[in-house]
Every structure is written in structure tokens, then in C-alpha cells.
Amino acid sequence: MTALVDAARVAARVRGMGARLESAAAEAVRQSAEAALFAARSCAPVRTGRLRDSLSVRAEGTTAVVFASCDYAAAVELGTSRQPARPFLLPAAQAQRQALPALAAQLGRSAIEED
């Protein structure tokens, strides 16, 4: 039995698959960051809402950052000598750190099956 392989066609499919996988990975990171942002906003202590409203996400490619721009966010998250820590970012990040591999695998499979 002989099989003919069109190397150029196979190479093009592999390149396309790589691009789709990279796009799927970026989408998984973006979705995970958005979920972490939602969780952090839900967990952030609210007195005036300024801390919660200062939470934001920045995603570029396969990197994302969830952050608070409020000047006292670190004091709330980590605590001070007078105030105990009330973490809201770390628990959200830890939950998404565990969920991200499954989400990336799901989106990666979908990207490969598009072919």
C-alpha cells in the first residue's frame, strides 16, 4: 500500500492549526482573567465601592493581569499592622489558575476540530 502525501498541503494545515491553537490559548487566558476579575469584584470588601470599581483586567496574547488601581488595594489585600488582610485578588487568581488548563484544553480541542 502506498500513500501519497502532499507535503505543502500538510505543512499549511499544521501552520493553520498552530495559529488556531495560539488564538485558542489567548482566548482561554482572556476568559480566565475576566472570570478572575468577576470573582475579585464579588469578594472585594465594599465600604464605598471605590476598591471594587478600581478592579480591571488587561489581556494581551497569552498574558493577562487583573489589578486594582485604588491606592489602598494592597493594604486591604495584604493587611497592615492595624488591619487584618482581606484578600480578594489572590483567591480569585488561585481559582482561575486551577480552571485555566481545562478551559485551554477545551478551546484547543475546538480549534483543532475546526479543520
SULVENZI-V345383 format. One record per helix or strand. SS is the DSSP state (a for helix, b for strand). FROM is the first residue (numbers start at 1). LEN is the number of residues. Records with the same first field share a line. If there is no record, write none. Layout:
SS: FROM-LEN, FROM-LEN
This chain:
a: 7-37, 50-5, 73-6, 89-25
b: 55-6, 63-6
